[in-house]
């Protein structure tokens, strides 16, 4: 009985991380902004997307971030006067340790 319950939980959790719709959001980049694209292969579900985008969008110097779960890339619009690609890469690396899909 325990094996059946465990198997069901594993199946449900794996299915929830694989049903991703096509991404239609668009980045808006101003004249004084730059765009950084970072590969995020561990991000597989909307919870991962919410965690990564939520923190990035609150990061000083970041005006927008979009994690495309189909391409496994997060695109970040940022001000190079306020933050740097190194800081943003480190932030995304930390966040990928916290996401549920590992």
Helices and strands as residue ranges (DSSP letters): H 2-16, E 34-39, H 46-58, E 62-68, E 73-78, H 85-98
